[in-house]
Amino acid sequence: MAKRLQARRLDGIDHNPWVEFVKLASEEADVVNLGQGFPDFSPPEFAVEAFQHAISGDFMLNQYTKAFGYPPLTKILASFFGKLLGQEIDPLKNVLVTVGAYGALFTAFQALVDEGDEVIIVEPFFDCYEPMTLMAGGRPVFVSLKPSPPQKGEPDSSSSWQLDPTELASKFTSRTKAFILNTPNNPLGKVFSREELELVASLCQQHDVVCITDEVYQWLVFDGFQHISIASLPGMWERTLTIGSAGKTFSVTGWKVGWVLGPDSLMKHLRTVHQNSIYHCATQCQAAVAQSFEREQLHFGQPSSYFVQFPQYIQRCRDHMIQSLQSVGLRPVIPQGSYFLITDISDFKNKMPDLPGAADEPYDRRFVKWMIKNKGLMAIPVSTFVSVPHQKFFDHYIRFCFVKDEPTLRAMDQKLQKWKAELMP
Ligand SMILES: Cc1ncc(COP(=O)(O)O)c(C=O)c1O
């Protein structure tokens, strides 16, 4: 065809780092994939049973359900999160079920971001926020989390990565439409403190800005840290969309069930997008998520709760990975939440600055390619999670995923032991 094919909204967003790095890893024999964020173990038994029940029980679950969510699911989400957020949540007006948290984010951006609107994104950020802003015609405005120097002898921790309050305030203008928050944060694992959230909340209120908060890792918080939803702070429910994911909540990323919670004044616009695009999400998956939440509601806060057991297990995986990475001279930044950690590769950058790759290719990308090929380990370069002008500040970090089972962690250990032996003089 002679005509221009692709819509202009796709300009500049066609490259996807995941496709590139997953392909690279698949081309090498025997690579341990610690890049992508999905569990490689079975979901909890109650979730599997809920799914079996959904596909073998009521045959009407094979059919469409309500466009904005299967009623038992919207009902349990309303009651479960209503208690956590301290809000009376109406299942019909304040809840929308979407195709994963990705679907929730896309619906929110399409519903609220207009041509020329500014959207503040905290970096490092989950990589889809930038293209989703651009596709909606918005202008991403980035503000970076920066590490303060670790205390002597202490390992670096994601809690020491903070926003500079003056810089943050300077990003808000009369054109700012939305602030994108992600806590616990991917890729850093930072859990925003109450004080940090209060600052964001006051700026959003002062500048009449909507807060889109991605809280898919809300149950994965370690070391006694506490997840706080910004929508629970005074005056924030009215201007906040809170996004969650069944995939991350119950270790079922393939089910692709997500949700958005928020005030009707915002949600009605998301419903317009939803009913004119996706319209409807898989009924059986929604039924299985509803039953899983009903089970969790009964066990909430008790040792039998998955939301108690899962973070304990994942914290052990985190600690295992930290120790193993340290053994070869990598310097992990200890995450307080999520299932990712980033690790500092500066020492390698100093020792072997000339890894193969284009001169303008960020070092972390070259390092990951080298590591896949030579060490049989896959991670994701952190420059993937920052805006292009800021890549040079983050190109000495790579991200590992630790939501992995024992055999994968053992396979990682073997690779790292071999690496360590090669480092010996
Ligand atoms: C921060 C964050 N938000 C959203 C998603 C997407 O979640 P879902 O699989 O439910 O679409 C992910 C997945 O990796 C994520 O890390």
The ligand as an SDF file (V2000), in Angstrom:
LIG
                    3D

 16 16  0  0  0  0  0  0  0  0999 V2000
    3.5420   -2.4610   38.0210 C   0  0  0  0  0  0  0  0  0  0  0  0
    2.7170   -3.3330   37.1260 C   0  0  0  0  0  0  0  0  0  0  0  0
    1.4960   -2.9210   36.7640 N   0  0  0  0  0  0  0  0  0  0  0  0
    0.7170   -3.6600   35.9720 C   0  0  0  0  0  0  0  0  0  0  0  0
    1.1300   -4.8910   35.4990 C   0  0  0  0  0  0  0  0  0  0  0  0
    0.2290   -5.6840   34.6010 C   0  0  0  0  0  0  0  0  0  0  0  0
   -0.5390   -6.5880   35.3410 O   0  0  0  0  0  0  0  0  0  0  0  0
   -1.5280   -7.6110   34.6290 P   0  0  0  0  0  0  0  0  0  0  0  0
   -0.7360   -8.8440   34.3130 O   0  0  0  0  0  0  0  0  0  0  0  0
   -2.6270   -7.8500   35.6070 O   0  0  0  0  0  0  0  0  0  0  0  0
   -2.0230   -6.9640   33.3730 O   0  0  0  0  0  0  0  0  0  0  0  0
    2.4070   -5.3560   35.8350 C   0  0  0  0  0  0  0  0  0  0  0  0
    2.9060   -6.6380   35.2960 C   0  0  0  0  0  0  0  0  0  0  0  0
    4.0600   -6.9470   35.2920 O   0  0  0  0  0  0  0  0  0  0  0  0
    3.2230   -4.5580   36.6870 C   0  0  0  0  0  0  0  0  0  0  0  0
    4.4510   -4.9580   37.0590 O   0  0  0  0  0  0  0  0  0  0  0  0
  1  2  1  0
  2  3  1  0
  2 15  2  0
  3  4  2  0
  4  5  1  0
  5  6  1  0
  5 12  2  0
  6  7  1  0
  7  8  1  0
  8  9  2  0
  8 10  1  0
  8 11  1  0
 12 13  1  0
 12 15  1  0
 13 14  2  0
 15 16  1  0
M  END
$$$$
